[in-house]
């Protein structure tokens, strides 16, 4: 019984250490995962990191591995943004809908859809190869 308790305790420590490493993101490198006034509970419910120990930086942010991908999803030509909201939408409303929000450029959409991820999955590659093969008359 003691062995099971020790193993469980060790597992929880390792799990917590891994999560702490994933949330060890420099303040300048944090990619926003929340919205203004998000609570720690709401942030963690989105599987994001929360650190309010430094003022004037993002407190609710993506993990070290997810952040760069999420940043790419909200980048690109601001003049090609596809609307994801309505006039007067707040940052909180926009992000709760899973959209990007950037009010820094006048004359473009501030709440806009995320771009597709640039990663290729094996299933997508297989589907593409099958389609190409069938298109050439192969069974």
C-alpha positions in Angstrom: 0.0 0.0 0.0 2.8 2.3 0.9 4.4 1.6 -2.5 1.2 2.6 -4.4 1.0 5.9 -2.5 4.7 6.7 -3.2 4.2 5.9 -6.9 1.1 8.0 -7.1 2.9 10.9 -5.3 5.9 10.6 -7.7 3.6 10.6 -10.7 1.8 13.7 -9.6 5.1 15.5 -8.9 6.4 14.6 -12.4 3.1 15.7 -14.0 3.3 19.0 -12.1 6.9 19.5 -13.1 6.1 19.0 -16.8 3.2 21.5 -16.6 5.5 24.0 -14.8 8.1 23.6 -17.6 5.4 24.1 -20.3 4.3 27.3 -18.5 7.8 28.7 -18.1 7.4 31.2 -20.8 9.3 34.5 -20.8 6.9 37.5 -20.4 7.9 38.9 -23.8 7.2 35.5 -25.5 3.8 34.9 -24.0 0.9 34.4 -26.5 -2.4 35.6 -25.2 -4.9 32.8 -24.4 -7.5 34.8 -22.7 -9.1 38.2 -22.6 -8.9 41.2 -20.3 -10.2 40.3 -16.8 -10.1 36.5 -17.3 -9.9 34.7 -14.0 -7.3 32.1 -13.2 -10.0 29.4 -13.1 -11.4 30.4 -16.5 -7.8 30.5 -18.0 -6.9 27.0 -16.7 -10.3 25.7 -17.9 -9.1 26.5 -21.4 -5.9 24.5 -20.6 -3.8 27.6 -20.6 -1.1 28.9 -18.2 -1.8 31.6 -15.7 0.8 33.8 -14.0 -0.2 37.1 -12.5 3.1 37.7 -10.7 4.3 40.3 -13.2 2.3 43.4 -14.0 1.7 44.8 -17.5 2.2 41.5 -19.2 -0.1 38.7 -20.4 -1.3 36.7 -17.5 -3.3 34.0 -19.4 -1.1 32.5 -22.1 -0.5 29.4 -24.2 2.1 26.8 -23.2 5.7 27.0 -24.5 4.9 24.4 -27.2 1.5 25.8 -28.3 2.3 29.5 -28.2 4.3 29.8 -31.4 1.6 27.9 -33.4 -1.2 30.0 -32.0 0.8 33.2 -32.8 1.1 32.0 -36.5 -2.7 31.4 -36.6 -3.3 35.1 -35.9 -0.6 36.6 -38.1 -0.6 37.4 -41.8 -1.7 40.3 -44.0 -4.1 42.5 -41.9 -5.9 43.6 -45.1 -6.9 40.0 -45.9 -8.5 39.3 -42.5 -11.9 37.6 -42.6 -14.5 39.0 -40.2 -15.3 37.0 -37.2 -17.4 39.4 -35.2 -19.7 42.3 -35.5 -19.3 46.1 -35.1 -18.5 47.0 -31.5 -17.5 43.4 -30.5 -15.2 43.4 -27.4 -11.9 41.6 -27.2 -13.5 39.2 -24.6 -16.5 38.4 -26.9 -14.2 37.9 -29.9 -11.7 35.5 -28.1 -14.6 33.6 -26.5 -15.7 32.8 -30.1 -12.2 31.4 -30.8 -11.2 34.3 -33.0 -8.2 36.6 -33.1 -8.4 40.2 -31.9 -6.0 43.0 -32.8 -7.1 46.6 -32.7 -3.6 48.0 -33.5 -4.3 48.8 -37.2 -6.9 51.3 -38.2 -9.1 50.4 -41.2 -9.0 46.6 -40.9 -11.1 44.0 -39.1 -10.1 43.8 -35.4 -11.9 40.5 -34.7 -11.0 38.0 -37.4 -10.8 34.2 -38.1 -7.7 32.2 -37.4 -5.6 31.0 -40.3 -5.3 27.3 -40.9 -2.3 25.5 -39.2 0.6 24.9 -41.5 1.3 21.4 -40.2 0.5 18.3 -42.3 -0.9 15.3 -40.7 -0.3 11.8 -42.0 -4.1 11.4 -42.7 -4.1 14.5 -44.9 -1.0 13.3 -46.8 -2.6 9.8 -47.2 -5.9 11.4 -48.5 -4.0 13.6 -50.9 -2.0 10.7 -52.3 -5.1 8.5 -52.7 -6.9 11.3 -54.5 -4.0 11.9 -56.8 -3.6 8.2 -57.5 -7.3 7.7 -58.2 -7.3 10.8 -60.4 -4.7 9.1 -62.6 -6.9 6.1 -63.2 -5.4 3.8 -60.6 -7.6 1.7 -58.3 
